[in-house]
């Protein structure tokens, strides 16, 4: 009886602790929506500047994720399947953009792509000025978010049984064919999760982006501008609209994931 009593107390503590953690996440968001009147919400949603900034944010983050995925996924596969000197150091470097302040990330990236650098001069040769350009914004978004894709894809490749790859190689399949027909399809769920996390983290970035390009304005920068120029009352509706957009994307992703799980069951 005493044992059952202890279990119930532990369950209560788990629920209490979990509830407080959940409240810490939900309460500020709920407060934001409660303080945003329906009128200001719909007026903001119809605001051309807000609509353009949201469209720009989603498009730049999506394209940046798509382009960098071409390089991130092979790197993840290399880290999952090969052992080489300095591998642990490389893994540590991959996580650095998550750890360092994002303003510092923006400064580091600015020093790498400004017009006086090799990269900046190379881009200028093709008529592209990276600073103050959507390309620069995409690079800032990708810089702080690419670790999510690399780590998720690496975990996915590590979960693929090596015996499947070895069997295919013994049957004469080339390394490229093994990668595209076995490794990639079996790790796809993790890769998709990493792509969504990278996309979501990228479109929410402010610190690194604002150093690279205040204009053209993405939504996180627009929220900051409305707050500094007009105050909390004018920043809240933009925040509410953007959060709902973000939520819609992640609900869609969860629905796709659940559909995949049912099909595989």
C-alpha positions in Angstrom: 0.0 0.0 0.0 2.8 2.3 0.9 4.5 1.4 -2.4 1.4 2.4 -4.4 1.2 5.7 -2.4 4.8 6.5 -3.4 4.0 5.8 -7.0 1.0 8.1 -6.9 3.1 10.9 -5.3 5.7 10.5 -8.0 3.0 10.6 -10.8 1.7 13.8 -9.3 5.1 15.3 -9.2 5.7 14.3 -12.8 2.4 15.9 -13.9 3.1 19.0 -11.8 6.6 19.5 -13.2 5.5 18.7 -16.8 2.5 21.1 -16.4 4.7 23.9 -15.3 7.1 23.4 -18.2 4.2 23.3 -20.6 2.7 26.4 -19.1 6.1 28.2 -19.5 5.8 27.5 -23.3 2.1 28.1 -23.8 1.4 31.0 -21.4 3.4 33.7 -23.3 1.9 32.7 -26.6 -1.6 32.5 -25.2 -1.1 36.0 -23.6 0.0 37.3 -27.0 -3.2 36.2 -28.7 -5.4 37.3 -25.9 -3.9 40.8 -26.0 -4.3 41.0 -29.8 -7.8 42.1 -30.7 -9.5 40.3 -33.7 -9.7 43.7 -35.5 -6.0 44.5 -35.2 -5.2 40.9 -36.1 -7.2 40.9 -39.4 -6.0 44.4 -40.3 -2.4 43.3 -39.8 -3.0 40.1 -41.9 -4.3 42.4 -44.7 -1.3 44.8 -44.4 0.7 44.6 -47.7 4.0 45.2 -45.9 3.3 42.3 -43.5 2.2 40.0 -46.3 5.3 40.8 -48.4 7.6 40.3 -45.4 6.0 36.9 -44.6 6.2 35.7 -48.2 9.8 36.9 -48.4 10.7 35.2 -45.2 9.2 31.8 -46.2 10.6 31.9 -49.7 14.2 32.8 -48.6 14.2 30.3 -45.8 12.9 27.6 -48.1 15.3 28.2 -50.9 18.2 28.5 -48.5 17.3 25.2 -46.9 16.9 23.5 -50.3 20.3 24.7 -51.6 22.2 24.0 -48.4 20.6 20.5 -48.2 22.5 19.5 -51.3 25.8 19.9 -49.3 24.5 19.1 -45.8 23.1 15.7 -46.5 26.3 14.3 -48.1 28.3 15.7 -45.1 25.9 14.0 -42.7 26.3 10.7 -44.6 30.1 11.1 -44.5 30.0 11.6 -40.7 27.7 8.7 -40.2 29.7 6.2 -42.3 33.3 7.2 -42.3 36.0 7.5 -39.7 38.8 10.0 -40.3 41.2 12.2 -38.3 39.5 15.3 -36.9 35.9 13.9 -37.2 35.0 14.7 -33.6 36.3 18.3 -34.1 34.2 18.7 -37.2 31.1 17.5 -35.3 31.9 20.1 -32.6 32.2 22.8 -35.2 28.8 21.9 -36.7 27.1 22.6 -33.4 28.8 26.0 -32.9 26.2 28.1 -34.8 23.6 26.9 -32.3 25.7 27.8 -29.2 27.2 31.2 -30.1 25.1 34.4 -29.9 23.4 35.0 -33.2 24.5 38.6 -33.3 28.1 37.2 -33.2 27.1 34.7 -35.9 26.0 37.7 -38.0 29.2 39.6 -37.4 31.3 36.5 -38.3 29.2 36.0 -41.5 29.5 39.7 -42.4 33.3 39.5 -42.2 33.1 36.5 -44.5 30.8 37.8 -47.3 31.4 41.6 -47.3 32.4 43.2 -50.6 36.2 43.3 -49.6 36.4 39.5 -49.0 37.2 36.8 -51.5 33.6 35.6 -51.3 32.2 39.1 -51.7 34.4 39.9 -54.7 33.5 36.6 -56.3 29.8 37.4 -55.9 30.4 41.0 -57.2 31.9 39.5 -60.3 28.4 38.1 -61.1 26.7 41.3 -60.1 25.6 40.2 -56.7 26.1 42.2 -53.5 25.6 39.7 -50.7 25.1 42.3 -47.9 21.7 43.8 -48.1 20.6 41.1 -50.5 18.1 38.1 -50.2 21.1 35.8 -50.9 22.9 37.2 -47.8 19.7 36.8 -45.8 19.5 33.2 -46.9 23.1 32.6 -45.9 22.4 34.1 -42.5 19.3 31.9 -42.0 21.2 28.8 -43.1 24.3 29.5 -41.0 22.3 29.3 -37.8 20.0 26.5 -38.8 22.0 24.0 -40.8 23.2 22.1 -37.7 19.6 20.9 -37.3 19.6 19.3 -40.7 23.1 17.8 -40.5 22.5 16.2 -37.0 19.1 14.9 -38.0 20.3 13.4 -41.2 23.4 11.9 -39.5 21.1 10.2 -36.9 19.0 8.9 -39.8 22.0 7.4 -41.6 23.3 5.9 -38.4 20.0 4.1 -38.0 20.2 2.5 -41.4 21.5 -1.1 -40.9 24.9 -1.4 -42.6 24.2 -5.0 -43.7 21.7 -3.6 -46.2 24.4 -1.4 -47.7 27.0 -4.2 -47.6 24.6 -6.6 -49.3 24.0 -4.2 -52.1 27.7 -3.6 -52.6 28.3 -7.3 -52.7 25.7 -7.6 -55.5 27.7 -5.1 -57.5 25.9 -1.8 -56.7 28.1 1.3 -56.8 28.5 3.5 -53.7 26.3 6.2 -55.4 23.6 3.7 -56.1 23.7 2.3 -52.6 23.3 5.8 -51.2 20.4 6.8 -53.5 18.5 3.5 -53.4 19.1 2.3 -49.9 20.6 4.8 -47.4 18.7 7.9 -48.5 15.2 6.3 -48.7 15.7 4.6 -45.3 16.9 7.8 -43.6 14.4 10.0 -45.3 12.1 10.5 -42.3 15.0 11.9 -40.2 16.1 14.0 -43.2 12.6 15.4 -43.6 12.5 16.3 -39.9 15.9 18.0 -40.2 14.7 19.9 -43.3 11.6 21.2 -41.5 13.6 22.2 -38.4 16.2 24.0 -40.6 13.4 25.8 -42.5 11.6 26.7 -39.3 14.7 27.9 -37.5 15.8 29.9 -40.5 12.6 31.8 -41.0 12.6 32.8 -37.3 16.1 34.2 -37.3 16.7 37.8 -36.4 20.1 38.4 -34.8 22.3 37.2 -37.7 19.9 38.5 -40.4 19.6 42.1 -39.1 23.4 42.5 -39.3 23.6 41.2 -42.9 20.5 42.9 -44.2 17.9 45.2 -42.5 16.3 45.5 -46.0 14.7 43.7 -47.8 12.8 43.2 -44.5 11.9 39.8 -43.3 9.1 39.3 -40.7 11.3 39.0 -37.6 13.0 42.3 -38.5 9.6 43.9 -39.3 8.4 42.8 -35.8 11.4 44.5 -34.2 10.9 47.6 -36.3 7.3 47.9 -35.3 8.2 47.4 -31.7 11.0 50.0 -31.6 9.0 52.6 -33.6 5.5 52.2 -32.4 5.6 50.0 -29.3 4.3 46.7 -28.1 0.7 47.2 -29.3 1.8 47.4 -32.9 4.3 44.6 -32.7 1.9 42.1 -31.2 -0.5 41.6 -34.2 2.4 41.0 -36.5 3.9 38.5 -34.1 0.5 36.7 -33.8 0.1 36.5 -37.5 3.6 35.1 -38.1 3.3 32.6 -35.2 0.1 31.3 -36.7 1.9 30.9 -40.1 4.7 29.0 -38.4 2.2 26.8 -36.5 0.4 26.0 -39.7 3.6 24.7 -41.3 4.5 22.5 -38.3 1.0 21.1 -38.0 1.2 20.2 -41.7 4.5 18.5 -41.1 3.1 16.5 -38.1 0.2 15.4 -40.2 2.5 14.2 -43.0 4.7 12.4 -40.4 1.7 10.7 -38.9 0.5 9.7 -42.3 3.9 8.2 -43.1 3.9 6.3 -39.7 0.4 4.7 -40.5 1.6 3.7 -44.0 4.7 2.0 -42.5 2.7 0.3 -39.7 
